[in-house]
Amino acid sequence: MGNRSIHWVMRIAAVSVTGLLGLGAAEEAPQAITVQLFQFRPEQIEVPKGTRITWTNQDDITHTVTSGTPEKRDGRFSAQLAGKGATASVEVKESGTYPYFCGRHSSMRGEIRVPCS
């Protein structure tokens, strides 16, 4: 399925965000991405449908996890990581490629890939 067919539902609680993409697969084991020294680590991740991805901020300053690119935000998800220890999570349930970046530091970029099953 293309990116246009993806539907996102967002729930915001404190500093975490859970996003749902479409309908589908059973939830897989969570995948962790660290935000440290102005980088997403790992920068690219490939996961199966139904995986919950969690970002954890290890920097003392605020970062964001914003879907799309600095040139073209796509509105799929956006979360603020307000300092060290803050987390945000997204569950991916549709195939596709999901670029993201930090809205405060546009050189910070990452990508989630969800292959067709």
N, C-alpha and C positions, 0 to 999 in steps of 0.2 A: 504494500500500500504506500501511496505517496504521502508526503508530509501534510498535504492539504486535507487528508482524510482523518487526521489525528484530532481528537477532542481532549481538552485538558480541563480538569476540575481541580481547583486549588483550595486547600484548607490551610489557614495560617494560625499558628499557635506559638506565641512568644517569638523565638528566633528560628523555629523550624517550619518548613513548608513541605507538604506532601502533595505531589502532583500525580494525577492518574491519566494515563493515555489510553483512551478507548476502552474496549472490553477485552477480556481474554484470559491468557495463560495463568497457570498457578504461579504464585510468587516464588522466586528463586532466592538463593542466599544473598544477603546484602553485600554491596561492593563499596569500598571506602576510597574517597579521594581526600587528600590532605591539601590544605591551602597554607603554604609556608614560603617565606621569603619571596613574596609576590609571584608565586607560581602555583598552578594546579598540578598535583602529583598523584597519579600519572596524568599526563596531559591528554592522552587519548585512552579510551577504555572501550572494549567490546564486550557486550553482555547479552544474554538471552532475554527474550520477552519475559516480563513479569519480575524483573530484577529491581530491587530498591537500591538506589545509589545515594550515599550519604557523604556530604562534604563536611569536613571539620576544619575550622580556622585555627591555625597554630600561630598566627601573627597577633600582635597586640592591637592592631588597627582594624577598622571595619573594611570588609570586602563584600562583594555581592556575587551571586551566581545568577546570571541573566541570560536567557536563551536568545540565540541568534548571534549576530556580530555587532560590533560597535557601529558599523555603517548601516545595519538593518536589524533592529530588534524584532523578534517574531512573536513576542507575547505569550509563548508557551509556558514559561515559568520565570519567576524572579524571586529571589530571597536575599535577605541581608544577613551577613555573618558579622554581628556586632562585637568583634573582639575575640580574644583567645578563648577557645573552648566552644564557641557558638557552632551550631550545626544546622544543616538544611538537607532535606531528603526529597527525592523524586522517584516514583515508581514508573518504569517504562513498560508499556503493554502493547506497543505497536512497533513494527519494523521501521527502520529509517536511520538517518544520521542527524544528530542533534548538536550543533555547535553551541558553545556558551562562552561567556567572558565575564570579567569583573567590570561593573559599571563605573567604578571609581578609578580603575587602572586598566585602560583598554588594551594594554599589551599582554595582560593575563588572559589566556584563551585556553579552552579545552574542547573536547569532542566526545560524545557518546555515540557508539555505533551499535545498532540492534539489527542483526542479520535476519533475513527471512527464515522461517523455520521449515 
